């Protein structure tokens, strides 16, 4: 019998296409692949009885204990992180779970060599393999992404204007005035509250500074748009932040707020990127784009010197305004001082950039998993029943819990934290499976 893979997916607008691309290569390698929403894995494993599972982390006690339990079932556990390294350097070892009990894990696929030093105790479990979702920047996959004409038409952008992309990641700001208890509980569950309290003087301090940084960006950006209206401005919101918050701030201005879009559909077609120690800067460097590191809050805590190393750091409104103008007028001259550092940092953080990381991950899983069969002679019928409830009518009850009954009926997929359409459903899976399989068949014929 074929090996069965369970592949939980966390962020729909970050992880879905890349994970299905890996899943498609696994299918070509003769595996059966099933996708589900992340966060409920302990239920879905009892329903699907996989031989292999691909988790996005094992830092939480729940996922860590699940991996140990699954090993007893002879289920191979692979960890495929959604990010290369966290921005807060003090939390790297916590986020990577390098100090946890990794006895249940078969292999961890790290992005770049930067993480190797954090796996001293478990070096044999760590494979530096690169960032699979960056494959979409390779010309090989151009049929799977939007062209410039398609993007500009979709968002009614002016084809004759230069385009500035502002990528936000104010994921803690939404907890400054509301949802404080949720943030505390979630940080505790994810095992990150310890280093936040130790290095950053508590959760309240982080949420306050994130809130202030967001306020400063909004004010600065509004002034720049008013002074320089003959540009396209795109505000790409992080899928984990309060996205509803932004709706009223830029009304009447030449700015498009984009929530539900894949970043690799945007970066290739913009002329300059403004961000704050974000993975988007690394993606822009791959394409030799000017990048500007936004650091206008004097008490900014969200700083990664590595993520900022290939960007021009600005610390005032005037510096930001001049940097955008310079990046648009002379992009090659703008990036020239950063080219060497960009190359070094990309090598450290994300490793190989060759468009073949998805295929390589699938091949590595195949190498370690071929003919592996789990032992599901006993099963947890209560968890099986709960999983079936979650899956009923395309996650109907889970969506009701997430969005509320009235919002669900009206088609408003906004959860209590202000995030829009974060979670996968069957239509999403079917869409990307069909699109990728069509692409792979076309490639095979050429």
N, C-alpha and C positions, 0 to 999 in steps of 0.2 A: 504493500500500500504506500501511496505517496505521503511524504511528511506534510503536516499541517502547520502553518504559520499563523499566529495571531499578531496583528500589527495595530496597536492602539494609536490614535492620532489626536494630538492635543489641539493646536491652533489651526483652524481651517485655512486661514489666510497666510499661513507661514509654512505649514508642514504637509498639507494634503498632496499637492502634485508631486513633490519630491519623494514622499514615502510610497506613493502609488507607482512611481517610476521604478523604485527598488523592488516593489512587489511584482511589477510586470517582468522584471529580469528574473526574479525568483520563480515565477510561473514558467518562464522559458527554461529554467533549470529543473523543471519537473516537480515544483512544490505547489501545494494548495495554499492560497493566501486569503485570510479573512481580516477585514478592517473593523474597528469599533472605536467608540469614543474613549479617550483616555480618562483616567480617574476612577473607573469602575472595573479595572482589570480582574480583581479578585472574584468578581461574579462571572465575567465572560469566560475565564479559563475553565470554570466548572461546566459551562454550557457547551463550549466548543471543543474542549479536550485537545488543546494543541500539543504538538511535539516541540514547537519552538515558539518563543515570544520575543518581541522586540520592544523593550521599554525605553522611554526617553530619559529616565533617571532612576536611581535607587537611593537618593539622598533622604527621602522621607522614610520613616519607620515602616509605614504601610508597604511601600514598594520593596524596601529592603527585606522585610519578613516574607513578602510574597516570593521574592527570588529564592530564598532559602527553602520555602515550602515547595516550590516548583522543582527545585533540584531533587528533592526526595521523590518526586513524581517522574524523574528522569526527563523533565522538560528543560531544554537548553535556553538559557536566558541571555540575550544580547542587549547591550545598552547602546542606543544611538542618540546622543545628546542633540537637542535642538539648537544649541549655541556652542561656539568654540570654547570660550572662556567667559565667565561673568565679568562685568565691568569693575565691580568693587574688588580690588586685588586681595584684600584681606579675607574675602570669602571664597576664593578659588577652591581650596581644599574641601570646604563644606559643600559647595555646589557639585563638585565632582564626586563626592562621597568617598574620597580616597582614604579616609580614616574609618570608614564603616566596615562592617563584616561583608566582604564581597564573595564569600564562599559559594553563594548561590549563582553567581554570575559566570557565564562562560567567557565572553569577551566584551570589552568596552571599545567602541570605535571613537577615538578622539580625533578632533579636527587637525591640530598641528602639534609639533614637537614641544611647544610651550608646556603642555600638560604632563609630559613624561616624568618630570621631577616630582610630581604629586602622587605618583603610583609606585613609590619605592617598595612598599610592602606587597604590591600586587602587579609588579611590572609585567609578569607573564600574561596578565589579562588585558593589557592595554595595547591596542593596535592604532597607530597613527595613520589615518586613512584619508583625511581631507574633508571638505564640506560638500556633501552630495547635492544640496539644493542650489549650490553655485553652478552646477552643471548647466542650468538654464541660461547662463551667460555665454555658453559656448555656441558657436555657429551651427554645430551639429544639430542642436535642438531648436533652431530658429522657427521651425513650423509650429512649435508649442507656445510661442510667446507672441505678444502683439507687435505689429510693426508701428513705426512712427505715425504713419497715416491713420492706422486703426485707432491708436491711442488718442490722437488729437481729435479725431472725429467723435470718439466715444465720450470725451469730456468737453467737447466744444472749445478746444484750445486754438489759438491763432497760429497758423502754420508759419507766419512771417515773423513771429516774436521769438526771442530767446526765452528759455524756460528755467526757472529756479525751483528746485525741489527742497522743501523743508520737511525733514523726517523727524517726527516727535517720538519721544519715549518717556513721557512723564507718567510712568506707571504707578508711582506712589502718591502723586498729587491728589488723586481722587479720594484718598483716605485721610486727608487733613481735616476735613470738616464733617465727613460722614463715613459710615462703614468701618469705623475704627476697630470695633470688636472683631469683625471679619478678618481684617488685616492682621491683627494680633494672633488670632487662632490659626490663620493660614500660615503665617511665618513660623509659628510653633510646629505645626504639622510638617512643614517642609524642612525643619531643622536648620533654619537660617537666623532665628531670632537671637541665638547666642552671640554670633559674631557682630550682628547689627548693634546689639546692646553694648558690646565690648568696645567696638571701634568707632561707632557713630552716635553714641550717647542716646540710644533708644529709638524706637519706632517713630515717636512723635517728632523728633528732630528731623528725621529723614523726610517724613511727609510734609513738614513745614517748608523745608528748603526746596523740595520738588515742586510744591505749590507756588512758591515765590519765583522759581526759575520759569515756570510756565507763564506766570503773569508778566514777567519781564519780556519773554519772547513774544507774547501776543502784542504788547504795546509797541515793541520795536518793529515787529513785522508790519503792523498796520501803518506806521509812519512811513516805512520804506515803500509799501505798495502805493500809498497816496502820492508820494514824491516821484515814483517811477512806475506809472501805470502801464507803460507800453512794454510789458513783459508778461509772460505766462508765469503765474505762481501756483504751485501745487503744495498743499499741506497734506502729507501722508501720515496718518495717525497709526500709532502702534496698536496692534490688535488687542493688547492686554490693558490699555488705559481707558479712562472714561472718555469715550468718543462723543457722546451726546453733548458734553460740556461745551464743545466748540461751535455749536450750531449757529449761535446768534452774534458771534464776535466780528465776523468779517462780511456781514450782509452788505451788499452793494459794492463790494470791492472786487477787483479782478483776481480772485483767488478761488481755486477749486479745492474743496475739502474731500479727500478720497479716503474711504475706510476699507471698502471691500474690493481690494485689488492686490495682486501679487507684485512685490517690489521689483522683480525682474522684468515686469512689463513697463516700469517707469524709468529706472536708472539709465538704461541704454539711450533714452530719447530726451534726456534733460541736459542742460549745459552747465549747471552748477548745483552742488548739494550743500545744504546747511544741516548739521545734526549735532548731537551731543553724545560723544563717546559711544557711538552706535555701530552695530554690525554693518549698517548701510554704507558707512565710510569705506570699509574693506571692499565691499562690492563695487563701489565707485572707483576705487583704485585699480581694480582689475581692468576696468574700462578706460583708465587714464582720464578720469574726470576731476575737475577742481573740487576740493572739499573744504568746508569751513567748519571749524569746531566752535560751537556756541558756548561761551562761558561768561555770560554777563552777570550772573549772580556771584558776588564776591565770596559767599559762603557755600559755593557749590560743592556738594559731596559726591555727585555722580561723575567721577572722573576716571578715565582709563588712559594713562599716558601712551600705552601701546595703540589703542584705538584712535588716539588723537595725533600720533606721531607723524602721519603723512598729510596732515591738514594744517591750514593756517588758523591759529587760535585767536579768537577775538574776544575782548573783554569789555567792550562798550558799544553803544548803539552806533556811534560814528565809525568805529572800526568795522563793524558788521556791514554797514552801508558801503564803505569803501571797498571792503573785501569782495562783496557781491559784484560791484561794478568792475573791479580788476579781473575777477575770474571770468566774466563774460567778454570783456574786451580782449584779453590776452591769456587764454586758457593754457597754452603751452608754457608761456613764461611764468604763469602762476604756479604750475605744478613742478617746474624744473627743480627747485631747491629740495623737493620732497621725494624725488624718484628713488634715490638710493635707500632711504629709510623705509619707504613703502615696500620695496622689494624684500627687505630684511624682515619687516613685520609680517607681511603676508606669508612668508616662509615659516615664521615662528607660529603664527596663529591658525592658519588654515591649510598649510601643507600644499600638496599637489593641486594645480589648477589646470586640468586637462580635459574636462568634460566627461570623464569616465569614472567618476567616484561612485555614482549610483550602481553602475555595473560591477565595480570592484567590491563594493559592500555585499552585493548579492552573491558574488563568487566566493567571498570569504565565509559568508554564512553557509553556503553550500559545502564548502570545504570541511567545515567543522560539524556539519549537521547531517550529511548524507546518510540516509537509512536510519536516523535516530527515531526511536519510538518511545513515547511516554507511557507510563503506567497509570491508567485511569480505572483500575479495577474497582476502586471505591470512589464515590462522588458525593458532593455536598448538594443534596436536592433542594435545600432552602436557597442556596446561592444560585442554583440553576433557575429556580422559579423567579428570583429577583431579576436575573439577567433577561428572562423572557418578558418581564414587565417593562424593563427599560427598552427593549427592542419592539414592543407592541406598537403597531401602526407607525413605524418609522420614528421611534423615540418620542412618541406622543406624550407620555406621562413625564418624561424627563424635561421636555420642552415646556410643559405646563409649569413645572417647578422652576425652571430657569426664567421664563419670560412672563409668567402669569397667564391666566386663562383668557382674559380680555385681549391682551397683546397678541396671544397666539392666534385667536380668531381673526384679528385684524392684520395678521402677517407681520407684526412688529417684533423682530427678533432682537430685543434689547434686554440684557439681563440686569440684575440689581446693581451691578458695578458700572453700568453705562457702556458695556461692550456690545458691539453689533455683530450678530451672525457669526459667533466664534466657533460653533460646534458643527461637525460634519453630520450629514444625513445620507440616506441611501442615494438620493439623486446626485449629490456631490460625488460620491464614490463612483456611481455608474458613468457620470459625465467624464471624469478623468480617466477611468479605466478604458472607456471606448476611445477617447482621444489619443491616449498613449499607445494603445494596441494598434490603432489605425496608423499611427506614425511608425511604429516598429515594423509593421507589415510593409509599409512603403519603403523603408530603409532596406529591408531584406530583399526586395525585388530589384533594387538598384545595384 
